[in-house]
Amino acid sequence: MSTYKNIIFTLCLPLFSLSAQAQIVSSDEDEVIITDNQGNEEDIEFPEAMNEDVDSLLSLYHAKTYLSIDENCRMQDINPVFSQEVYIERLRSLPTVMEMPYNEIVQTFIDRYTGRLRRSVSFMLGASNFFMPIFEEALEAYQLPLELKYLPIIESALKPNAVSRAGAAGLWQFMITTGKDYGLEINSLVDERREPLKASYAAARYLSDLYKIFNDWNLVIAAYNCGPATINKAIHRANGEKDYWKIYPYLPRETRGYVPAFIAANYVMNYYCEHNICPMQCELPVKTDTIMVSRDIHLSQIAEVLDIDLEMLRSLNPAYRRDIVPGNTKPSPIRMLPADLSRFIDQQDSIYEHRVNELLTKRSTVAVSIDNSYSDRRKGHSYRNKSRRGGKSSAGRSVTVRKGDTLGAIARRNGTTVANLRRLNGIRGNNIRAGKKIRIR
């Protein structure tokens, strides 16, 4: 990784300044540490997706099925070094509404993508053929800048089933509460955060709402990472400043790197050729169709009866977190290839019955088993206990008051109430004498 001695602009920050002599001190898997000319150090945490193992990305169904290495790409696997002016000009030339400024931290993230994460970038360039049209459609519906389509690059590395340490899930990394706030169904069986189309529209709406709050795209994407309340707190601590780069030292560690990572993602997804990165070749999957089901069904029932790949079904229906489609709850969609869907319609009775008791084990009703011998033993035990308490099983039963007894104690021993004892024995208060018999029935 190259170290650059100069930085393009200065931030006058009380806690840490990106000054003209800011340098990278060290960089590892999870963070980068920089220092300014006063010797102040600042550590910036890389977003989780920037630590994603490329092998885990390549093990995804759509990667194994539809992506392949471009054998015709003859570029040398060498990351060239350019001057700062080149990076500045390239960022300035991007056709974006959002500003894409350069500084030392942005350079660090660009170096990360074009160096250590080269193979991951190759995967994401190929996988973008699946997802970018969906992202663009959702962003366009809310009239948002289309460069926001690269937000899932830093959120999930385009891994649809990504789950963060904090529990955020899907391409857009929604937390459960925010996902539900924006209309995504999330329960034990269904998690629409993993469904690309629905999650993309929810994310576009959320980004639109954040822009109405902050009216600044840098603050919007920072708030997308750490929440609007955290951004407002940072603004307050920065004496009302509303420039991301001025509230920067008051932000959480990961959020400090979030905007630079977003700028770097825009850079690498547009200038990958200049860094000798070859996109993986993509064979787009054939068109799919959807059918609504009104009964619970397990994806394995479909896969086994129709003899189709279960992993393919899972990849087409990522919202079903335990392979169960809860049609009994409400009509639920299943996405399949058109030919498979036709066969499903023809064979659905056989599919619903296939291994149903093994795969769908949640019972609607249950019978209560009664062990008569155990019941008889319990009756005998109850009778002996009553006998030991000195009572009789016949009507009009009486007991002898023991020394220290109270009406409450007698009532508890004999399965009755104080009020009933008073009524049967004409007792008005709580006074009873030891040795006297009182009726309990």
C-alpha positions in Angstrom: 0.0 0.0 0.0 1.4 3.4 -1.0 1.9 6.2 1.5 1.1 9.7 0.4 2.7 12.6 2.2 0.2 15.4 1.3 -3.5 15.7 1.7 -5.7 17.9 -0.5 -7.7 19.8 2.2 -7.3 20.5 5.9 -10.0 19.9 8.4 -9.9 22.1 11.5 -11.1 19.7 14.0 -10.7 19.9 17.8 -9.9 16.2 18.4 -8.0 15.2 15.2 -7.1 17.1 12.1 -6.3 15.7 8.6 -3.5 18.2 8.2 -1.0 18.6 5.3 1.4 16.1 6.9 -1.2 13.3 7.7 0.3 9.9 7.1 -0.8 6.3 7.3 1.0 4.8 10.3 -0.3 1.2 9.9 -3.1 -0.8 8.4 -4.3 -4.3 9.2 -7.3 -6.5 8.5 -9.8 -4.4 10.5 -8.5 -0.9 10.8 -6.1 1.8 9.6 -4.3 4.2 11.8 -3.2 7.7 10.6 -1.3 10.5 12.3 -1.2 14.2 11.8 1.8 16.6 12.2 1.1 17.0 15.9 1.5 13.3 16.4 -2.2 12.7 17.0 -3.2 9.2 16.0 -6.6 8.3 14.6 -7.8 4.7 14.0 -10.5 4.0 11.4 -12.4 0.8 11.3 -13.0 -0.9 8.0 -16.7 -1.8 7.3 -17.3 -5.5 7.9 -17.9 -6.2 4.2 -14.3 -5.0 3.4 -13.1 -8.0 5.5 -15.3 -10.5 3.7 -13.4 -13.6 2.6 -13.6 -13.9 -1.2 -13.9 -17.6 -1.0 -17.2 -17.2 0.9 -18.4 -14.9 -1.9 -17.5 -17.3 -4.6 -19.3 -20.1 -2.7 -22.7 -18.4 -3.2 -25.0 -20.3 -5.5 -25.3 -17.5 -8.1 -21.5 -17.1 -8.1 -20.9 -20.8 -8.6 -23.6 -21.1 -11.2 -23.5 -17.9 -13.2 -20.0 -16.3 -12.6 -16.7 -17.5 -14.0 -13.2 -16.2 -14.4 -12.7 -14.3 -17.7 -10.0 -16.4 -19.4 -9.7 -13.8 -22.2 -8.6 -11.0 -19.8 -4.9 -10.5 -20.4 -4.3 -7.7 -17.9 -1.3 -8.2 -15.6 -2.3 -8.8 -12.0 -0.4 -5.7 -10.9 -1.9 -2.7 -9.2 -0.3 0.5 -10.7 0.4 3.5 -8.6 -0.9 6.9 -9.7 -0.3 10.4 -8.5 -2.8 12.2 -6.3 -3.8 14.4 -9.1 -4.9 11.4 -11.1 -7.2 10.2 -8.3 -8.5 13.7 -7.8 -9.3 14.1 -11.5 -11.0 10.6 -11.8 -13.2 11.3 -8.8 -14.1 14.7 -10.1 -15.0 13.2 -13.5 -17.6 10.7 -12.0 -21.1 11.7 -13.2 -22.5 12.0 -9.7 -24.7 14.3 -7.8 -23.0 13.5 -4.6 -19.5 15.0 -4.0 -16.6 12.6 -4.3 -13.7 14.5 -2.6 -10.2 13.1 -2.2 -8.1 12.8 0.9 -5.7 10.5 2.6 -8.4 8.3 4.1 -10.2 8.0 0.8 -6.9 6.9 -0.7 -6.4 4.3 1.9 -9.8 2.7 1.0 -9.0 2.9 -2.7 -5.8 1.1 -2.0 -7.6 -1.5 -0.1 -10.1 -2.2 -2.9 -7.5 -2.2 -5.7 -4.9 -4.2 -3.7 -5.9 -6.7 -1.1 -9.6 -6.9 -2.2 -8.9 -7.2 -6.0 -10.5 -10.6 -6.2 -13.5 -9.5 -4.2 -13.9 -6.5 -6.6 -13.7 -8.9 -9.5 -16.6 -10.9 -8.0 -18.6 -7.8 -7.2 -18.2 -6.5 -10.8 -19.7 -9.8 -12.0 -22.4 -10.0 -9.4 -23.4 -6.4 -10.1 -25.1 -7.7 -13.2 -27.6 -9.4 -11.0 -28.3 -6.6 -8.5 -27.5 -3.2 -10.0 -30.6 -3.1 -12.2 -32.7 -3.8 -9.1 -30.9 -1.1 -7.1 -31.2 1.5 -9.9 -34.9 0.8 -10.3 -35.6 1.3 -6.6 -33.4 4.5 -6.4 -35.0 5.9 -9.5 -38.5 5.3 -8.1 -37.6 7.7 -5.2 -35.6 10.1 -7.5 -32.4 9.4 -5.6 -28.8 9.7 -6.9 -28.0 6.5 -8.7 -24.5 6.4 -7.3 -26.2 5.2 -4.1 -26.4 1.8 -5.9 -22.8 1.2 -4.6 -23.9 1.4 -1.0 -24.4 -2.4 -0.8 -20.7 -2.8 -1.9 -19.6 -1.5 1.5 -22.6 -2.9 3.3 -22.6 -6.5 2.2 -20.0 -7.0 -0.6 -23.1 -8.0 -2.7 -23.7 -11.0 -0.5 -27.5 -11.5 -0.2 -27.4 -13.6 2.9 -24.8 -11.4 4.7 -25.3 -11.0 8.5 -23.3 -8.5 10.5 -22.0 -8.9 14.0 -24.7 -6.5 15.1 -27.5 -8.6 13.4 -28.0 -6.5 10.3 -28.9 -8.7 7.3 -29.2 -8.7 3.6 -27.6 -6.7 0.7 -28.6 -3.4 2.4 -27.9 -4.6 5.9 -31.1 -3.6 7.7 -31.4 -4.0 11.4 -34.7 -5.7 12.5 -36.3 -2.6 13.9 -35.5 -0.4 10.8 -36.5 -3.2 8.4 -39.9 -3.5 10.1 -40.3 0.3 10.1 -39.9 0.2 6.3 -42.4 -2.6 5.7 -40.2 -5.6 5.6 -41.6 -8.8 7.1 -39.3 -10.3 9.6 -40.2 -13.3 11.8 -38.9 -16.8 12.6 -39.7 -18.1 9.1 -39.5 -15.0 6.9 -36.8 -12.4 6.6 -37.4 -10.0 3.7 -34.2 -8.1 4.5 -32.6 -10.9 2.4 -35.0 -10.4 -0.5 -33.2 -8.1 -3.0 -36.2 -6.3 -4.6 -38.2 -5.6 -1.4 -35.1 -4.6 0.6 -33.9 -2.3 -2.2 -37.2 -0.4 -2.2 -37.2 -0.2 1.6 -33.6 1.1 1.5 -34.5 3.7 -1.1 -37.4 5.0 1.0 -35.2 5.1 4.1 -32.5 7.0 2.3 -35.1 9.4 1.0 -36.4 10.0 4.5 -32.8 10.6 5.8 -32.2 13.2 3.1 -35.3 15.0 4.3 -33.7 15.2 7.7 -30.2 16.2 6.8 -30.3 17.6 3.3 -26.7 16.5 2.8 -25.8 13.2 1.1 -22.6 12.6 3.2 -24.6 12.9 6.3 -27.3 10.6 4.8 -25.0 7.7 4.1 -23.3 8.2 7.5 -26.7 8.1 9.2 -27.5 5.0 7.2 -24.5 3.4 8.9 -25.0 4.5 12.5 -28.5 6.0 12.7 -29.8 9.5 12.5 -29.7 10.0 16.3 -25.9 9.4 16.4 -25.4 11.9 13.6 -27.5 14.5 15.4 -25.5 13.9 18.6 -22.2 14.4 16.6 -23.6 17.6 15.1 -24.5 18.9 18.6 -21.0 18.0 19.9 -19.5 19.9 16.9 -21.4 23.1 17.9 -24.0 22.7 15.2 -21.6 21.9 12.2 -23.4 20.0 9.5 -20.4 19.0 7.4 -19.5 15.3 7.6 -15.8 16.2 7.6 -16.2 18.6 10.5 -18.3 16.3 12.7 -15.9 13.4 11.7 -14.1 13.1 15.1 -17.4 12.8 17.0 -18.5 9.8 14.9 -18.2 6.1 15.8 -15.0 4.4 14.4 -16.7 2.6 11.6 -18.8 5.6 10.5 -15.5 7.6 10.2 -14.5 5.2 7.5 -18.0 4.8 5.9 -18.1 7.9 3.7 -14.5 7.4 2.5 -15.3 3.7 1.8 -18.4 4.8 -0.2 -16.2 7.2 -2.3 -13.7 4.4 -2.8 -16.4 2.0 -3.9 -17.6 4.5 -6.5 -14.0 4.9 -7.7 -13.2 1.2 -8.0 -16.5 0.2 -9.7 -15.8 2.8 -12.4 -12.0 2.6 -12.7 -11.3 -1.1 -12.2 -9.7 -1.4 -15.7 -7.1 1.2 -14.8 -6.0 -1.0 -11.9 -5.9 -4.2 -14.0 -8.9 -5.8 -12.3 -10.9 -8.2 -14.6 -14.6 -8.5 -13.9 -15.8 -12.1 -13.6 -17.9 -13.1 -16.6 -21.6 -13.3 -15.9 -24.2 -15.5 -17.5 -27.5 -14.0 -16.6 -30.0 -16.5 -15.2 -33.1 -17.2 -17.3 -36.4 -15.4 -16.5 -38.2 -16.6 -13.4 -41.9 -16.7 -12.5 -43.8 -16.5 -9.2 -46.6 -18.5 -7.8 -48.6 -17.8 -4.6 -49.3 -20.7 -2.2 -51.9 -20.8 0.5 -50.5 -23.8 2.4 -47.3 -24.3 4.3 -44.7 -26.0 2.1 -41.0 -26.9 2.5 -38.6 -26.1 -0.3 -37.2 -29.6 0.0 -40.7 -31.0 -0.9 -40.5 -29.0 -4.2 -36.9 -29.9 -4.9 -37.2 -33.6 -4.3 -40.5 -34.2 -6.2 -39.5 -32.0 -9.1 -35.9 -33.2 -9.0 -34.4 -29.6 -9.0 -31.5 -28.1 -7.1 -32.5 -27.1 -3.6 -29.7 -24.5 -3.6 -31.2 -22.9 -6.6 -34.6 -22.7 -4.9 -33.0 -21.2 -1.9 -31.2 -18.6 -4.0 -34.4 -17.7 -5.7 -36.3 -17.5 -2.4 -33.8 -16.0 0.1 -36.4 -14.6 2.4 -37.4 -18.1 3.7 -34.8 -18.5 6.4 -35.7 -22.1 7.4 -36.8 -23.3 3.9 -40.5 -23.2 5.1 -42.9 -21.1 3.0 -45.7 -20.1 5.5 -48.7 -20.2 3.2 -51.0 -21.0 6.1 -50.3 -17.5 7.5 -51.0 -15.7 4.3 -50.6 -16.3 0.6 -46.8 -16.5 0.1 -44.8 -16.3 -3.1 -42.4 -18.9 -4.4 -40.1 -18.0 -7.3 -39.1 -20.7 -9.8 -38.0 -21.2 -13.3 -41.0 -21.2 -15.7 -40.7 -24.8 -16.6 -40.4 -25.9 -13.0 -43.4 -23.7 -12.0 -45.6 -25.5 -14.6 -44.6 -28.9 -13.2 -45.3 -27.6 -9.7 -48.8 -26.7 -10.7 -49.3 -30.2 -12.3 -47.9 -32.1 -9.3 -48.7 -29.9 -6.4 -50.9 -32.5 -4.6 -47.9 -34.9 -4.6 -45.6 -32.2 -3.5 -47.7 -31.1 -0.5 -47.9 -34.7 0.7 -44.3 -35.6 0.2 -42.5 -36.1 3.5 -44.9 -33.7 5.1 -44.7 -35.2 8.5 -40.9 -35.1 8.5 -40.4 -31.6 7.1 -43.4 -29.7 8.5 -43.5 -30.9 12.1 -45.5 -28.1 13.7 -48.8 -29.8 14.8 -52.2 -28.2 14.6 -53.8 -30.3 17.3 -52.5 -32.8 19.8 -54.2 -35.6 21.8 -53.6 -35.8 25.5 -52.5 -39.3 26.6 -54.0 -40.6 29.9 -52.2 -43.4 31.8 -55.1 -45.0 33.9 -52.7 -46.8 36.1 -50.9 -43.6 36.9 -54.2 -41.9 37.5 -55.3 -44.6 39.9 -52.0 -44.3 41.8 -52.5 -40.5 42.0 -56.0 -41.1 43.4 -54.6 -43.5 46.0 -51.9 -41.0 47.0 -54.4 -38.3 47.4 -56.7 -40.5 49.6 -53.8 -41.5 51.8 -52.7 -37.8 52.2 -56.2 -36.9 53.2 -56.4 -39.7 55.7 -53.1 -38.6 57.3 -54.6 -35.2 57.7 -57.3 -36.7 59.8 -60.2 -36.0 57.5 -63.0 -38.1 56.2 -64.0 -38.4 52.5 -67.7 -38.3 53.2 -69.9 -35.2 53.1 -70.0 -33.1 56.3 -66.4 -33.8 57.0 -64.7 -32.2 60.1 -61.2 -31.8 61.3 -59.7 -31.1 64.7 -57.9 -27.8 65.2 -54.3 -28.2 66.1 -52.2 -26.1 68.4 -51.1 -23.0 66.5 -53.6 -23.5 63.6 -55.2 -20.6 61.8 -58.2 -20.6 59.6 -55.8 -19.9 56.6 -53.6 -22.9 57.5 -56.6 -25.2 57.8 -58.1 -24.0 54.6 -54.9 -24.6 52.7 -54.5 -28.1 54.1 -58.0 -29.1 53.1 -58.4 -27.4 49.8 -61.0 -24.8 50.8 -61.2 -21.2 51.7 -61.3 -19.1 54.9 -64.7 -17.7 53.8 -66.1 -21.2 53.4 -64.8 -22.3 56.9 -66.4 -19.2 58.5 -69.7 -19.9 56.7 -69.8 -23.6 57.7 -68.9 -23.0 61.3 -70.5 -19.6 62.0 -67.2 -18.0 62.7 -67.1 -14.2 62.5 -63.5 -13.4 63.3 -60.3 -15.5 63.2 -60.5 -17.0 66.7 -60.4 -20.8 66.9 -59.4 -23.1 69.8 -57.0 -26.0 69.6 -58.8 -29.3 70.1 -62.1 -28.1 68.8 -63.6 -29.7 65.7 -64.7 -27.5 62.8 -66.4 -28.5 59.6 -64.6 -28.2 56.3 -67.6 -29.4 54.2 
